[in-house]
Amino acid sequence: MKSLVVKHKDGTFLFALIPGDRQISWPKLRNLVGVNKLSLPPADVAFDATGYERGTITPLGSTNAWPVYADATMAGRRISMGAGEHGYSAFVQADALTAALGAVVADISDPA
């Protein structure tokens, strides 16, 4: 699973959790969030927003508790996700993760 930090035009952020074999669907995510502009921030901005380097980003333990949006294709699966440091992963049940994070679970991805 990919954990992406996404920037709103108002300067706030959100996490998007996307399966590794899929890609974020910008139109779907913008529609769900109710905005017309979202973007992936530069690496330094993502670090400032989360406390994690790009490639290690996870909503778990982030320096800010940004809202989490998880792709619906993850439901009912055991997933691997970054654990906050290069070379480390955590295996979790997606349903337990999304419940613990209060994530919005919706169709926010497309096939890669």
Helices and strands as residue ranges (DSSP letters): E 2-8, E 13-18, E 22-24, H 26-33, E 38-39, H 43-50, E 68-71, G 72-74, E 78-82, E 89-93, H 94-101, E 104-106, E 109-111
